[in-house]
Amino acid sequence: MFTIEHEFDSTVVTLVDEAGPHLREDVIINAFEDCVTLEQYEPTTDRVMRVTLSMSQLRDLAAALELPEGAYKLLPDDT
């Protein structure tokens, strides 16, 4: 299950783990104009862990999910 909310300066997607006996904490994705952050509460440290991706890293990640093993470099659309 997931939710989508539009805030003033970002779009917030929350991924809720509903499958299996070993449920994980929700993942919150904040999509801003210049970056995307992923946050997840870590119960063992009692802290929220955050990863920030540039828009270029996000584009590469999206492409990587569809490609086989290997090393790749995406070229700009205007080439």
mmCIF file of the N, C-alpha and C atoms, coordinates in Angstrom:
data_MODEL
# 
_entry.id   MODEL 
# 
loop_
_atom_site.group_PDB 
_atom_site.id 
_atom_site.type_symbol 
_atom_site.label_atom_id 
_atom_site.label_alt_id 
_atom_site.label_comp_id 
_atom_site.label_asym_id 
_atom_site.label_entity_id 
_atom_site.label_seq_id 
_atom_site.pdbx_PDB_ins_code 
_atom_site.Cartn_x 
_atom_site.Cartn_y 
_atom_site.Cartn_z 
_atom_site.occupancy 
_atom_site.B_iso_or_equiv 
_atom_site.pdbx_formal_charge 
_atom_site.auth_seq_id 
_atom_site.auth_comp_id 
_atom_site.auth_asym_id 
_atom_site.auth_atom_id 
_atom_site.pdbx_PDB_model_num 
ATOM 1   N N  . MET A 1 1  ? 0.843  -1.171  0.000   1.00 0.00 ? 1  MET A N  1 
ATOM 2   C CA . MET A 1 1  ? 0.000  0.000   0.000   1.00 0.00 ? 1  MET A CA 1 
ATOM 3   C C  . MET A 1 1  ? 0.889  1.235   0.000   1.00 0.00 ? 1  MET A C  1 
ATOM 4   N N  . PHE A 1 2  ? 0.406  2.304   -0.630  1.00 0.00 ? 2  PHE A N  1 
ATOM 5   C CA . PHE A 1 2  ? 1.142  3.559   -0.593  1.00 0.00 ? 2  PHE A CA 1 
ATOM 6   C C  . PHE A 1 2  ? 0.165  4.721   -0.613  1.00 0.00 ? 2  PHE A C  1 
ATOM 7   N N  . THR A 1 3  ? 0.647  5.866   -0.143  1.00 0.00 ? 3  THR A N  1 
ATOM 8   C CA . THR A 1 3  ? -0.144 7.090   -0.192  1.00 0.00 ? 3  THR A CA 1 
ATOM 9   C C  . THR A 1 3  ? 0.651  8.153   -0.931  1.00 0.00 ? 3  THR A C  1 
ATOM 10  N N  . ILE A 1 4  ? -0.068 9.121   -1.510  1.00 0.00 ? 4  ILE A N  1 
ATOM 11  C CA . ILE A 1 4  ? 0.551  10.254  -2.199  1.00 0.00 ? 4  ILE A CA 1 
ATOM 12  C C  . ILE A 1 4  ? -0.096 11.521  -1.660  1.00 0.00 ? 4  ILE A C  1 
ATOM 13  N N  . GLU A 1 5  ? 0.727  12.477  -1.238  1.00 0.00 ? 5  GLU A N  1 
ATOM 14  C CA . GLU A 1 5  ? 0.235  13.764  -0.767  1.00 0.00 ? 5  GLU A CA 1 
ATOM 15  C C  . GLU A 1 5  ? 1.040  14.866  -1.442  1.00 0.00 ? 5  GLU A C  1 
ATOM 16  N N  . HIS A 1 6  ? 0.368  15.928  -1.839  1.00 0.00 ? 6  HIS A N  1 
ATOM 17  C CA . HIS A 1 6  ? 1.045  17.070  -2.443  1.00 0.00 ? 6  HIS A CA 1 
ATOM 18  C C  . HIS A 1 6  ? 1.146  18.175  -1.404  1.00 0.00 ? 6  HIS A C  1 
ATOM 19  N N  . GLU A 1 7  ? 2.380  18.496  -1.017  1.00 0.00 ? 7  GLU A N  1 
ATOM 20  C CA . GLU A 1 7  ? 2.665  19.561  -0.065  1.00 0.00 ? 7  GLU A CA 1 
ATOM 21  C C  . GLU A 1 7  ? 3.003  20.832  -0.834  1.00 0.00 ? 7  GLU A C  1 
ATOM 22  N N  . PHE A 1 8  ? 3.289  21.905  -0.110  1.00 0.00 ? 8  PHE A N  1 
ATOM 23  C CA . PHE A 1 8  ? 3.620  23.178  -0.736  1.00 0.00 ? 8  PHE A CA 1 
ATOM 24  C C  . PHE A 1 8  ? 4.835  23.077  -1.654  1.00 0.00 ? 8  PHE A C  1 
ATOM 25  N N  . ASP A 1 9  ? 5.912  22.432  -1.168  1.00 0.00 ? 9  ASP A N  1 
ATOM 26  C CA . ASP A 1 9  ? 7.154  22.396  -1.938  1.00 0.00 ? 9  ASP A CA 1 
ATOM 27  C C  . ASP A 1 9  ? 7.601  21.000  -2.346  1.00 0.00 ? 9  ASP A C  1 
ATOM 28  N N  . SER A 1 10 ? 6.760  19.990  -2.125  1.00 0.00 ? 10 SER A N  1 
ATOM 29  C CA . SER A 1 10 ? 7.160  18.636  -2.483  1.00 0.00 ? 10 SER A CA 1 
ATOM 30  C C  . SER A 1 10 ? 5.953  17.727  -2.642  1.00 0.00 ? 10 SER A C  1 
ATOM 31  N N  . THR A 1 11 ? 6.209  16.583  -3.240  1.00 0.00 ? 11 THR A N  1 
ATOM 32  C CA . THR A 1 11 ? 5.235  15.496  -3.277  1.00 0.00 ? 11 THR A CA 1 
ATOM 33  C C  . THR A 1 11 ? 5.752  14.425  -2.334  1.00 0.00 ? 11 THR A C  1 
ATOM 34  N N  . VAL A 1 12 ? 4.874  13.931  -1.452  1.00 0.00 ? 12 VAL A N  1 
ATOM 35  C CA . VAL A 1 12 ? 5.276  12.957  -0.446  1.00 0.00 ? 12 VAL A CA 1 
ATOM 36  C C  . VAL A 1 12 ? 4.592  11.625  -0.746  1.00 0.00 ? 12 VAL A C  1 
ATOM 37  N N  . VAL A 1 13 ? 5.409  10.585  -0.939  1.00 0.00 ? 13 VAL A N  1 
ATOM 38  C CA . VAL A 1 13 ? 4.902  9.235   -1.160  1.00 0.00 ? 13 VAL A CA 1 
ATOM 39  C C  . VAL A 1 13 ? 5.320  8.409   0.056   1.00 0.00 ? 13 VAL A C  1 
ATOM 40  N N  . THR A 1 14 ? 4.371  7.711   0.660   1.00 0.00 ? 14 THR A N  1 
ATOM 41  C CA . THR A 1 14 ? 4.666  6.839   1.788   1.00 0.00 ? 14 THR A CA 1 
ATOM 42  C C  . THR A 1 14 ? 4.378  5.399   1.376   1.00 0.00 ? 14 THR A C  1 
ATOM 43  N N  . LEU A 1 15 ? 5.396  4.545   1.507   1.00 0.00 ? 15 LEU A N  1 
ATOM 44  C CA . LEU A 1 15 ? 5.262  3.126   1.176   1.00 0.00 ? 15 LEU A CA 1 
ATOM 45  C C  . LEU A 1 15 ? 5.065  2.350   2.468   1.00 0.00 ? 15 LEU A C  1 
ATOM 46  N N  . VAL A 1 16 ? 3.974  1.605   2.549   1.00 0.00 ? 16 VAL A N  1 
ATOM 47  C CA . VAL A 1 16 ? 3.643  0.840   3.743   1.00 0.00 ? 16 VAL A CA 1 
ATOM 48  C C  . VAL A 1 16 ? 3.856  -0.638  3.443   1.00 0.00 ? 16 VAL A C  1 
ATOM 49  N N  . ASP A 1 17 ? 4.654  -1.305  4.276   1.00 0.00 ? 17 ASP A N  1 
ATOM 50  C CA . ASP A 1 17 ? 4.931  -2.730  4.097   1.00 0.00 ? 17 ASP A CA 1 
ATOM 51  C C  . ASP A 1 17 ? 3.777  -3.531  4.686   1.00 0.00 ? 17 ASP A C  1 
ATOM 52  N N  . GLU A 1 18 ? 3.100  -4.291  3.851   1.00 0.00 ? 18 GLU A N  1 
ATOM 53  C CA . GLU A 1 18 ? 1.961  -5.081  4.311   1.00 0.00 ? 18 GLU A CA 1 
ATOM 54  C C  . GLU A 1 18 ? 2.157  -6.585  4.124   1.00 0.00 ? 18 GLU A C  1 
ATOM 55  N N  . ALA A 1 19 ? 3.241  -6.983  3.505   1.00 0.00 ? 19 ALA A N  1 
ATOM 56  C CA . ALA A 1 19 ? 3.408  -8.394  3.145   1.00 0.00 ? 19 ALA A CA 1 
ATOM 57  C C  . ALA A 1 19 ? 4.398  -9.098  4.062   1.00 0.00 ? 19 ALA A C  1 
ATOM 58  N N  . GLY A 1 20 ? 4.110  -10.336 4.343   1.00 0.00 ? 20 GLY A N  1 
ATOM 59  C CA . GLY A 1 20 ? 5.045  -11.192 5.053   1.00 0.00 ? 20 GLY A CA 1 
ATOM 60  C C  . GLY A 1 20 ? 5.058  -11.002 6.559   1.00 0.00 ? 20 GLY A C  1 
ATOM 61  N N  . PRO A 1 21 ? 5.709  -11.939 7.225   1.00 0.00 ? 21 PRO A N  1 
ATOM 62  C CA . PRO A 1 21 ? 5.754  -11.906 8.685   1.00 0.00 ? 21 PRO A CA 1 
ATOM 63  C C  . PRO A 1 21 ? 6.769  -10.905 9.244   1.00 0.00 ? 21 PRO A C  1 
ATOM 64  N N  . HIS A 1 22 ? 7.709  -10.441 8.439   1.00 0.00 ? 22 HIS A N  1 
ATOM 65  C CA . HIS A 1 22 ? 8.757  -9.528  8.898   1.00 0.00 ? 22 HIS A CA 1 
ATOM 66  C C  . HIS A 1 22 ? 8.522  -8.144  8.297   1.00 0.00 ? 22 HIS A C  1 
ATOM 67  N N  . LEU A 1 23 ? 7.564  -7.427  8.837   1.00 0.00 ? 23 LEU A N  1 
ATOM 68  C CA . LEU A 1 23 ? 7.217  -6.115  8.304   1.00 0.00 ? 23 LEU A CA 1 
ATOM 69  C C  . LEU A 1 23 ? 8.315  -5.104  8.608   1.00 0.00 ? 23 LEU A C  1 
ATOM 70  N N  . ARG A 1 24 ? 8.566  -4.237  7.655   1.00 0.00 ? 24 ARG A N  1 
ATOM 71  C CA . ARG A 1 24 ? 9.541  -3.155  7.802   1.00 0.00 ? 24 ARG A CA 1 
ATOM 72  C C  . ARG A 1 24 ? 8.796  -1.865  8.076   1.00 0.00 ? 24 ARG A C  1 
ATOM 73  N N  . GLU A 1 25 ? 9.516  -0.868  8.584   1.00 0.00 ? 25 GLU A N  1 
ATOM 74  C CA . GLU A 1 25 ? 8.928  0.443   8.837   1.00 0.00 ? 25 GLU A CA 1 
ATOM 75  C C  . GLU A 1 25 ? 8.565  1.120   7.510   1.00 0.00 ? 25 GLU A C  1 
ATOM 76  N N  . ASP A 1 26 ? 7.616  2.066   7.568   1.00 0.00 ? 26 ASP A N  1 
ATOM 77  C CA . ASP A 1 26 ? 7.222  2.822   6.381   1.00 0.00 ? 26 ASP A CA 1 
ATOM 78  C C  . ASP A 1 26 ? 8.434  3.539   5.779   1.00 0.00 ? 26 ASP A C  1 
ATOM 79  N N  . VAL A 1 27 ? 8.424  3.678   4.467   1.00 0.00 ? 27 VAL A N  1 
ATOM 80  C CA . VAL A 1 27 ? 9.425  4.471   3.759   1.00 0.00 ? 27 VAL A CA 1 
ATOM 81  C C  . VAL A 1 27 ? 8.716  5.726   3.262   1.00 0.00 ? 27 VAL A C  1 
ATOM 82  N N  . ILE A 1 28 ? 9.283  6.890   3.590   1.00 0.00 ? 28 ILE A N  1 
ATOM 83  C CA . ILE A 1 28 ? 8.697  8.159   3.166   1.00 0.00 ? 28 ILE A CA 1 
ATOM 84  C C  . ILE A 1 28 ? 9.618  8.785   2.131   1.00 0.00 ? 28 ILE A C  1 
ATOM 85  N N  . ILE A 1 29 ? 9.068  9.079   0.967   1.00 0.00 ? 29 ILE A N  1 
ATOM 86  C CA . ILE A 1 29 ? 9.818  9.662   -0.138  1.00 0.00 ? 29 ILE A CA 1 
ATOM 87  C C  . ILE A 1 29 ? 9.316  11.080  -0.360  1.00 0.00 ? 29 ILE A C  1 
ATOM 88  N N  . ASN A 1 30 ? 10.217 12.045  -0.247  1.00 0.00 ? 30 ASN A N  1 
ATOM 89  C CA . ASN A 1 30 ? 9.884  13.441  -0.497  1.00 0.00 ? 30 ASN A CA 1 
ATOM 90  C C  . ASN A 1 30 ? 10.525 13.853  -1.816  1.00 0.00 ? 30 ASN A C  1 
ATOM 91  N N  . ALA A 1 31 ? 9.713  14.214  -2.790  1.00 0.00 ? 31 ALA A N  1 
ATOM 92  C CA . ALA A 1 31 ? 10.223 14.644  -4.089  1.00 0.00 ? 31 ALA A CA 1 
ATOM 93  C C  . ALA A 1 31 ? 10.169 16.165  -4.160  1.00 0.00 ? 31 ALA A C  1 
ATOM 94  N N  . PHE A 1 32 ? 11.339 16.786  -4.128  1.00 0.00 ? 32 PHE A N  1 
ATOM 95  C CA . PHE A 1 32 ? 11.465 18.236  -4.232  1.00 0.00 ? 32 PHE A CA 1 
ATOM 96  C C  . PHE A 1 32 ? 11.860 18.597  -5.662  1.00 0.00 ? 32 PHE A C  1 
ATOM 97  N N  . GLU A 1 33 ? 12.004 19.869  -5.935  1.00 0.00 ? 33 GLU A N  1 
ATOM 98  C CA . GLU A 1 33 ? 12.377 20.324  -7.272  1.00 0.00 ? 33 GLU A CA 1 
ATOM 99  C C  . GLU A 1 33 ? 13.781 19.865  -7.660  1.00 0.00 ? 33 GLU A C  1 
ATOM 100 N N  . ASP A 1 34 ? 14.707 19.834  -6.695  1.00 0.00 ? 34 ASP A N  1 
ATOM 101 C CA . ASP A 1 34 ? 16.105 19.557  -7.013  1.00 0.00 ? 34 ASP A CA 1 
ATOM 102 C C  . ASP A 1 34 ? 16.662 18.264  -6.422  1.00 0.00 ? 34 ASP A C  1 
ATOM 103 N N  . CYS A 1 35 ? 15.873 17.554  -5.619  1.00 0.00 ? 35 CYS A N  1 
ATOM 104 C CA . CYS A 1 35 ? 16.360 16.306  -5.031  1.00 0.00 ? 35 CYS A CA 1 
ATOM 105 C C  . CYS A 1 35 ? 15.188 15.466  -4.540  1.00 0.00 ? 35 CYS A C  1 
ATOM 106 N N  . VAL A 1 36 ? 15.498 14.241  -4.168  1.00 0.00 ? 36 VAL A N  1 
ATOM 107 C CA . VAL A 1 36 ? 14.513 13.328  -3.595  1.00 0.00 ? 36 VAL A CA 1 
ATOM 108 C C  . VAL A 1 36 ? 15.126 12.751  -2.324  1.00 0.00 ? 36 VAL A C  1 
ATOM 109 N N  . THR A 1 37 ? 14.351 12.737  -1.232  1.00 0.00 ? 37 THR A N  1 
ATOM 110 C CA . THR A 1 37 ? 14.839 12.129  -0.002  1.00 0.00 ? 37 THR A CA 1 
ATOM 111 C C  . THR A 1 37 ? 14.019 10.895  0.318   1.00 0.00 ? 37 THR A C  1 
ATOM 112 N N  . LEU A 1 38 ? 14.680 9.888   0.868   1.00 0.00 ? 38 LEU A N  1 
ATOM 113 C CA . LEU A 1 38 ? 14.027 8.667   1.343   1.00 0.00 ? 38 LEU A CA 1 
ATOM 114 C C  . LEU A 1 38 ? 14.299 8.585   2.834   1.00 0.00 ? 38 LEU A C  1 
ATOM 115 N N  . GLU A 1 39 ? 13.246 8.389   3.632   1.00 0.00 ? 39 GLU A N  1 
ATOM 116 C CA . GLU A 1 39 ? 13.395 8.318   5.079   1.00 0.00 ? 39 GLU A CA 1 
ATOM 117 C C  . GLU A 1 39 ? 12.734 7.046   5.598   1.00 0.00 ? 39 GLU A C  1 
ATOM 118 N N  . GLN A 1 40 ? 13.376 6.442   6.603   1.00 0.00 ? 40 GLN A N  1 
ATOM 119 C CA . GLN A 1 40 ? 12.800 5.272   7.241   1.00 0.00 ? 40 GLN A CA 1 
ATOM 120 C C  . GLN A 1 40 ? 13.267 5.245   8.693   1.00 0.00 ? 40 GLN A C  1 
ATOM 121 N N  . TYR A 1 41 ? 12.309 5.023   9.594   1.00 0.00 ? 41 TYR A N  1 
ATOM 122 C CA . TYR A 1 41 ? 12.630 4.911   11.011  1.00 0.00 ? 41 TYR A CA 1 
ATOM 123 C C  . TYR A 1 41 ? 13.372 3.604   11.247  1.00 0.00 ? 41 TYR A C  1 
ATOM 124 N N  . GLU A 1 42 ? 14.460 3.687   12.015  1.00 0.00 ? 42 GLU A N  1 
ATOM 125 C CA . GLU A 1 42 ? 15.257 2.517   12.346  1.00 0.00 ? 42 GLU A CA 1 
ATOM 126 C C  . GLU A 1 42 ? 15.077 2.227   13.833  1.00 0.00 ? 42 GLU A C  1 
ATOM 127 N N  . PRO A 1 43 ? 14.277 1.203   14.172  1.00 0.00 ? 43 PRO A N  1 
ATOM 128 C CA . PRO A 1 43 ? 13.975 0.954   15.579  1.00 0.00 ? 43 PRO A CA 1 
ATOM 129 C C  . PRO A 1 43 ? 15.175 0.556   16.433  1.00 0.00 ? 43 PRO A C  1 
ATOM 130 N N  . THR A 1 44 ? 16.191 -0.055  15.846  1.00 0.00 ? 44 THR A N  1 
ATOM 131 C CA . THR A 1 44 ? 17.342 -0.470  16.647  1.00 0.00 ? 44 THR A CA 1 
ATOM 132 C C  . THR A 1 44 ? 18.161 0.711   17.142  1.00 0.00 ? 44 THR A C  1 
ATOM 133 N N  . THR A 1 45 ? 18.155 1.815   16.402  1.00 0.00 ? 45 THR A N  1 
ATOM 134 C CA . THR A 1 45 ? 18.891 3.019   16.817  1.00 0.00 ? 45 THR A CA 1 
ATOM 135 C C  . THR A 1 45 ? 17.942 4.123   17.276  1.00 0.00 ? 45 THR A C  1 
ATOM 136 N N  . ASP A 1 46 ? 16.640 3.909   17.113  1.00 0.00 ? 46 ASP A N  1 
ATOM 137 C CA . ASP A 1 46 ? 15.619 4.901   17.455  1.00 0.00 ? 46 ASP A CA 1 
ATOM 138 C C  . ASP A 1 46 ? 15.854 6.225   16.725  1.00 0.00 ? 46 ASP A C  1 
ATOM 139 N N  . ARG A 1 47 ? 16.239 6.116   15.451  1.00 0.00 ? 47 ARG A N  1 
ATOM 140 C CA . ARG A 1 47 ? 16.504 7.300   14.618  1.00 0.00 ? 47 ARG A CA 1 
ATOM 141 C C  . ARG A 1 47 ? 15.862 7.121   13.250  1.00 0.00 ? 47 ARG A C  1 
ATOM 142 N N  . VAL A 1 48 ? 15.587 8.234   12.613  1.00 0.00 ? 48 VAL A N  1 
ATOM 143 C CA . VAL A 1 48 ? 15.127 8.224   11.226  1.00 0.00 ? 48 VAL A CA 1 
ATOM 144 C C  . VAL A 1 48 ? 16.361 8.332   10.340  1.00 0.00 ? 48 VAL A C  1 
ATOM 145 N N  . MET A 1 49 ? 16.516 7.387   9.444   1.00 0.00 ? 49 MET A N  1 
ATOM 146 C CA . MET A 1 49 ? 17.638 7.390   8.506   1.00 0.00 ? 49 MET A CA 1 
ATOM 147 C C  . MET A 1 49 ? 17.177 8.092   7.227   1.00 0.00 ? 49 MET A C  1 
ATOM 148 N N  . ARG A 1 50 ? 18.024 8.937   6.663   1.00 0.00 ? 50 ARG A N  1 
ATOM 149 C CA . ARG A 1 50 ? 17.658 9.689   5.458   1.00 0.00 ? 50 ARG A CA 1 
ATOM 150 C C  . ARG A 1 50 ? 18.739 9.542   4.398   1.00 0.00 ? 50 ARG A C  1 
ATOM 151 N N  . VAL A 1 51 ? 18.293 9.319   3.169   1.00 0.00 ? 51 VAL A N  1 
ATOM 152 C CA . VAL A 1 51 ? 19.165 9.292   1.997   1.00 0.00 ? 51 VAL A CA 1 
ATOM 153 C C  . VAL A 1 51 ? 18.664 10.360  1.049   1.00 0.00 ? 51 VAL A C  1 
ATOM 154 N N  . THR A 1 52 ? 19.573 11.186  0.529   1.00 0.00 ? 52 THR A N  1 
ATOM 155 C CA . THR A 1 52 ? 19.203 12.229  -0.426  1.00 0.00 ? 52 THR A CA 1 
ATOM 156 C C  . THR A 1 52 ? 19.810 11.901  -1.778  1.00 0.00 ? 52 THR A C  1 
ATOM 157 N N  . LEU A 1 53 ? 18.960 11.877  -2.814  1.00 0.00 ? 53 LEU A N  1 
ATOM 158 C CA . LEU A 1 53 ? 19.397 11.612  -4.183  1.00 0.00 ? 53 LEU A CA 1 
ATOM 159 C C  . LEU A 1 53 ? 19.229 12.873  -5.027  1.00 0.00 ? 53 LEU A C  1 
ATOM 160 N N  . SER A 1 54 ? 20.227 13.172  -5.849  1.00 0.00 ? 54 SER A N  1 
ATOM 161 C CA . SER A 1 54 ? 20.063 14.242  -6.830  1.00 0.00 ? 54 SER A CA 1 
ATOM 162 C C  . SER A 1 54 ? 19.105 13.748  -7.914  1.00 0.00 ? 54 SER A C  1 
ATOM 163 N N  . MET A 1 55 ? 18.621 14.646  -8.719  1.00 0.00 ? 55 MET A N  1 
ATOM 164 C CA . MET A 1 55 ? 17.720 14.246  -9.800  1.00 0.00 ? 55 MET A CA 1 
ATOM 165 C C  . MET A 1 55 ? 18.456 13.337  -10.798 1.00 0.00 ? 55 MET A C  1 
ATOM 166 N N  . SER A 1 56 ? 19.747 13.563  -10.982 1.00 0.00 ? 56 SER A N  1 
ATOM 167 C CA . SER A 1 56 ? 20.556 12.707  -11.861 1.00 0.00 ? 56 SER A CA 1 
ATOM 168 C C  . SER A 1 56 ? 20.664 11.292  -11.285 1.00 0.00 ? 56 SER A C  1 
ATOM 169 N N  . GLN A 1 57 ? 20.889 11.184  -9.985  1.00 0.00 ? 57 GLN A N  1 
ATOM 170 C CA . GLN A 1 57 ? 20.958 9.865   -9.350  1.00 0.00 ? 57 GLN A CA 1 
ATOM 171 C C  . GLN A 1 57 ? 19.616 9.152   -9.437  1.00 0.00 ? 57 GLN A C  1 
ATOM 172 N N  . LEU A 1 58 ? 18.533 9.896   -9.270  1.00 0.00 ? 58 LEU A N  1 
ATOM 173 C CA . LEU A 1 58 ? 17.203 9.302   -9.359  1.00 0.00 ? 58 LEU A CA 1 
ATOM 174 C C  . LEU A 1 58 ? 16.937 8.779   -10.765 1.00 0.00 ? 58 LEU A C  1 
ATOM 175 N N  . ARG A 1 59 ? 17.333 9.543   -11.770 1.00 0.00 ? 59 ARG A N  1 
ATOM 176 C CA . ARG A 1 59 ? 17.176 9.108   -13.161 1.00 0.00 ? 59 ARG A CA 1 
ATOM 177 C C  . ARG A 1 59 ? 17.970 7.826   -13.417 1.00 0.00 ? 59 ARG A C  1 
ATOM 178 N N  . ASP A 1 60 ? 19.207 7.786   -12.894 1.00 0.00 ? 60 ASP A N  1 
ATOM 179 C CA . ASP A 1 60 ? 20.040 6.594   -13.057 1.00 0.00 ? 60 ASP A CA 1 
ATOM 180 C C  . ASP A 1 60 ? 19.418 5.387   -12.347 1.00 0.00 ? 60 ASP A C  1 
ATOM 181 N N  . LEU A 1 61 ? 18.877 5.594   -11.166 1.00 0.00 ? 61 LEU A N  1 
ATOM 182 C CA . LEU A 1 61 ? 18.234 4.504   -10.437 1.00 0.00 ? 61 LEU A CA 1 
ATOM 183 C C  . LEU A 1 61 ? 17.041 3.964   -11.214 1.00 0.00 ? 61 LEU A C  1 
ATOM 184 N N  . ALA A 1 62 ? 16.213 4.842   -11.739 1.00 0.00 ? 62 ALA A N  1 
ATOM 185 C CA . ALA A 1 62 ? 15.051 4.408   -12.520 1.00 0.00 ? 62 ALA A CA 1 
ATOM 186 C C  . ALA A 1 62 ? 15.492 3.583   -13.725 1.00 0.00 ? 62 ALA A C  1 
ATOM 187 N N  . ALA A 1 63 ? 16.548 4.014   -14.395 1.00 0.00 ? 63 ALA A N  1 
ATOM 188 C CA . ALA A 1 63 ? 17.059 3.268   -15.552 1.00 0.00 ? 63 ALA A CA 1 
ATOM 189 C C  . ALA A 1 63 ? 17.639 1.930   -15.114 1.00 0.00 ? 63 ALA A C  1 
ATOM 190 N N  . ALA A 1 64 ? 18.345 1.908   -13.983 1.00 0.00 ? 64 ALA A N  1 
ATOM 191 C CA . ALA A 1 64 ? 19.002 0.687   -13.518 1.00 0.00 ? 64 ALA A CA 1 
ATOM 192 C C  . ALA A 1 64 ? 18.008 -0.419  -13.195 1.00 0.00 ? 64 ALA A C  1 
ATOM 193 N N  . LEU A 1 65 ? 16.822 -0.055  -12.786 1.00 0.00 ? 65 LEU A N  1 
ATOM 194 C CA . LEU A 1 65 ? 15.826 -1.067  -12.442 1.00 0.00 ? 65 LEU A CA 1 
ATOM 195 C C  . LEU A 1 65 ? 15.372 -1.864  -13.658 1.00 0.00 ? 65 LEU A C  1 
ATOM 196 N N  . GLU A 1 66 ? 15.632 -1.343  -14.855 1.00 0.00 ? 66 GLU A N  1 
ATOM 197 C CA . GLU A 1 66 ? 15.195 -1.995  -16.088 1.00 0.00 ? 66 GLU A CA 1 
ATOM 198 C C  . GLU A 1 66 ? 16.330 -2.618  -16.888 1.00 0.00 ? 66 GLU A C  1 
ATOM 199 N N  . LEU A 1 67 ? 17.572 -2.549  -16.378 1.00 0.00 ? 67 LEU A N  1 
ATOM 200 C CA . LEU A 1 67 ? 18.728 -3.011  -17.151 1.00 0.00 ? 67 LEU A CA 1 
ATOM 201 C C  . LEU A 1 67 ? 19.368 -4.247  -16.527 1.00 0.00 ? 67 LEU A C  1 
ATOM 202 N N  . PRO A 1 68 ? 20.067 -5.053  -17.347 1.00 0.00 ? 68 PRO A N  1 
ATOM 203 C CA . PRO A 1 68 ? 20.802 -6.194  -16.798 1.00 0.00 ? 68 PRO A CA 1 
ATOM 204 C C  . PRO A 1 68 ? 22.085 -5.734  -16.109 1.00 0.00 ? 68 PRO A C  1 
ATOM 205 N N  . GLU A 1 69 ? 22.794 -6.670  -15.496 1.00 0.00 ? 69 GLU A N  1 
ATOM 206 C CA . GLU A 1 69 ? 24.058 -6.375  -14.832 1.00 0.00 ? 69 GLU A CA 1 
ATOM 207 C C  . GLU A 1 69 ? 25.009 -5.641  -15.755 1.00 0.00 ? 69 GLU A C  1 
ATOM 208 N N  . GLY A 1 70 ? 25.824 -4.734  -15.205 1.00 0.00 ? 70 GLY A N  1 
ATOM 209 C CA . GLY A 1 70 ? 26.806 -4.019  -16.013 1.00 0.00 ? 70 GLY A CA 1 
ATOM 210 C C  . GLY A 1 70 ? 27.030 -2.621  -15.487 1.00 0.00 ? 70 GLY A C  1 
ATOM 211 N N  . ALA A 1 71 ? 27.885 -1.870  -16.183 1.00 0.00 ? 71 ALA A N  1 
ATOM 212 C CA . ALA A 1 71 ? 28.155 -0.467  -15.856 1.00 0.00 ? 71 ALA A CA 1 
ATOM 213 C C  . ALA A 1 71 ? 27.619 0.381   -16.999 1.00 0.00 ? 71 ALA A C  1 
ATOM 214 N N  . TYR A 1 72 ? 26.938 1.447   -16.651 1.00 0.00 ? 72 TYR A N  1 
ATOM 215 C CA . TYR A 1 72 ? 26.264 2.265   -17.659 1.00 0.00 ? 72 TYR A CA 1 
ATOM 216 C C  . TYR A 1 72 ? 26.476 3.745   -17.373 1.00 0.00 ? 72 TYR A C  1 
ATOM 217 N N  . LYS A 1 73 ? 26.367 4.558   -18.419 1.00 0.00 ? 73 LYS A N  1 
ATOM 218 C CA . LYS A 1 73 ? 26.355 6.009   -18.280 1.00 0.00 ? 73 LYS A CA 1 
ATOM 219 C C  . LYS A 1 73 ? 25.259 6.524   -19.191 1.00 0.00 ? 73 LYS A C  1 
ATOM 220 N N  . LEU A 1 74 ? 24.276 7.191   -18.599 1.00 0.00 ? 74 LEU A N  1 
ATOM 221 C CA . LEU A 1 74 ? 23.173 7.738   -19.414 1.00 0.00 ? 74 LEU A CA 1 
ATOM 222 C C  . LEU A 1 74 ? 23.611 9.043   -20.043 1.00 0.00 ? 74 LEU A C  1 
ATOM 223 N N  . LEU A 1 75 ? 23.226 9.241   -21.284 1.00 0.00 ? 75 LEU A N  1 
ATOM 224 C CA . LEU A 1 75 ? 23.528 10.482  -21.994 1.00 0.00 ? 75 LEU A CA 1 
ATOM 225 C C  . LEU A 1 75 ? 22.341 11.419  -21.906 1.00 0.00 ? 75 LEU A C  1 
ATOM 226 N N  . PRO A 1 76 ? 22.603 12.740  -21.948 1.00 0.00 ? 76 PRO A N  1 
ATOM 227 C CA . PRO A 1 76 ? 21.487 13.692  -21.931 1.00 0.00 ? 76 PRO A CA 1 
ATOM 228 C C  . PRO A 1 76 ? 20.557 13.459  -23.109 1.00 0.00 ? 76 PRO A C  1 
ATOM 229 N N  . ASP A 1 77 ? 19.280 13.813  -22.955 1.00 0.00 ? 77 ASP A N  1 
ATOM 230 C CA . ASP A 1 77 ? 18.276 13.611  -23.998 1.00 0.00 ? 77 ASP A CA 1 
ATOM 231 C C  . ASP A 1 77 ? 18.576 14.366  -25.278 1.00 0.00 ? 77 ASP A C  1 
ATOM 232 N N  . ASP A 1 78 ? 19.314 15.485  -25.196 1.00 0.00 ? 78 ASP A N  1 
ATOM 233 C CA . ASP A 1 78 ? 19.522 16.320  -26.374 1.00 0.00 ? 78 ASP A CA 1 
ATOM 234 C C  . ASP A 1 78 ? 20.699 15.872  -27.243 1.00 0.00 ? 78 ASP A C  1 
ATOM 235 N N  . THR A 1 79 ? 21.256 14.665  -27.012 1.00 0.00 ? 79 THR A N  1 
ATOM 236 C CA . THR A 1 79 ? 22.372 14.193  -27.855 1.00 0.00 ? 79 THR A CA 1 
ATOM 237 C C  . THR A 1 79 ? 21.905 13.223  -28.887 1.00 0.00 ? 79 THR A C  1 
# 
